[in-house]
Amino acid sequence: METTEKIREEIYQAFRKMKEQDFVGAEALLREGLGQAELEGNKLQQGLFCSTFGVLYKMKGESREAWRYYERAEKLIPEDP
């Protein structure tokens, strides 16, 4: 499976888990994917994972943490706020 397809699927799985209120499972998927994107040095993928982390923390009611991830995503992909 191509890397971008795998990452996309991890993000979709994380959103499914968030919908089911499985925040621990969603966070684990996102941490794994973000770590891989960081190892590869892929800023676009890192930004997508950070943005998804923002959604996760917003759903959990942790606005400050959500904002921190949104800002990080914006720095990684400034052309796509």
C-alpha positions in Angstrom: 0.0 0.0 0.0 1.3 3.4 -0.9 2.3 5.6 2.1 -0.3 8.4 1.3 -3.1 5.8 1.1 -2.0 4.3 4.4 -1.9 7.7 6.2 -5.3 8.7 4.7 -6.8 5.5 6.1 -5.3 6.1 9.5 -6.9 9.5 9.6 -10.3 8.0 8.5 -10.0 5.4 11.1 -9.3 8.0 13.8 -12.4 10.0 12.7 -14.4 6.8 13.0 -13.1 6.2 16.5 -13.9 9.8 17.4 -17.4 9.4 16.2 -17.7 6.3 18.4 -16.2 8.4 21.3 -13.2 6.1 21.4 -10.8 9.0 22.0 -8.0 6.8 23.3 -8.0 4.6 20.2 -8.2 7.7 17.9 -5.2 9.3 19.7 -3.2 6.1 19.4 -3.8 6.0 15.6 -2.9 9.7 15.2 0.3 9.4 17.3 1.4 6.5 15.2 0.7 8.3 11.9 2.2 11.6 13.1 5.4 9.8 14.2 5.7 8.1 10.9 5.2 11.4 9.0 7.8 13.1 11.2 10.3 10.3 10.5 9.7 10.7 6.7 9.9 14.5 7.0 6.6 14.9 5.2 5.3 18.3 6.4 2.0 18.0 4.5 1.2 14.7 6.2 2.3 16.0 9.6 0.0 19.0 9.1 -2.9 16.8 8.3 -2.3 14.7 11.5 -1.9 17.8 13.6 -5.2 19.2 12.2 -6.9 16.0 13.0 -5.4 16.1 16.5 -7.0 19.5 16.8 -10.4 18.0 16.0 -9.9 15.2 18.6 -9.0 17.6 21.4 -11.9 20.0 20.5 -14.3 17.0 20.7 -12.8 16.2 24.1 -13.4 19.7 25.3 -9.7 20.5 25.5 -9.7 23.8 23.6 -6.2 24.9 24.6 -4.6 21.6 23.3 -6.8 21.8 20.2 -5.6 25.3 19.4 -1.9 24.2 19.9 -2.3 21.5 17.3 -4.2 23.8 14.9 -1.4 26.3 15.1 1.2 23.6 14.5 -0.7 22.4 11.5 -0.9 25.9 10.1 2.9 26.3 10.5 3.5 23.0 8.7 1.2 23.8 5.7 0.8 27.6 5.7 -0.6 27.7 2.2 -3.6 25.7 3.4 -5.0 27.2 6.6 
